[in-house]
Amino acid sequence: MKIRVLGCHGSDQLLEGGASAQQCRTCGFLVNETVMVDAGTVGAALRLEEQQRIRHVLLSHLHFDHVKGLPTLADNLVHDGMAPVVLTSIPSVLDGLRAHVFNDQVYPNFLSLPDPSRPTFVVRALEVGKECELSGLSVTAVAVNHLVPTVGFLIRDGTASFLYSGDTYETESIWKVAANEPTLKAAFIETSFPDKLSDVARVSKHLTPALFAQEFRKIGRPDLPVYVYHLKPRFRDEIRHELRQLKIRNLTVLEEGQEVSL
């Protein structure tokens, strides 16, 4: 299983540093070239032929930084004559896309365009806790603790799986799923703010490095490779420093353009 990091930050920002600037992009992960996990970044990081290979988009929740790549993906695919891309999430997220994004006001309704019989996007509802199959992957949605209805995912390909936390604060169910999964090879866990902003993290329901360490321990596998994402760019260096102080053996802070193979 190959995971390409198209975007892994909590906002879009160009950071100065060293010989060249670094472009931080919102979260979008491409699995096995055909499945997106969240859609904060899609077209900005993929050539057209790569976008045309996407068959499913898994969405953790409705917040803009996790869905904002969908309208331009639709624009890029609308006339390609291929089968619709399947937007897959819990019902409240799919309802929100219809009401607030593809509503012919904010953006054209690509759930009906270019033809209602063959639209650019179709939707598929996930039931929390129930495994489903898409593009050869087995996916289980698990509810997490965020400001809006949100799920993380256990994604399995054959004998390897990884956990994706989605945006979350302190939670329980997803770590229990991870602890009981024999095929688990990695966890992708958000960390958005430095510890000094723990009050902001609490009200916005995100993790800090200290909370990340607390939640990661609940999996009970200290040597599990863990990939941290959703850092707010303006606090990136501070968060990275605090994560290093945790001395977690197999911890990696994700970067745009990185590939993870399981």
Summary of the structure (lengths in Angstrom):
residues: 262
radius of gyration: 17.7
end to end distance: 5.2
largest distance: 54.8
contacts: 889
relative contact order: 0.15
helix: 24%
strand: 29%
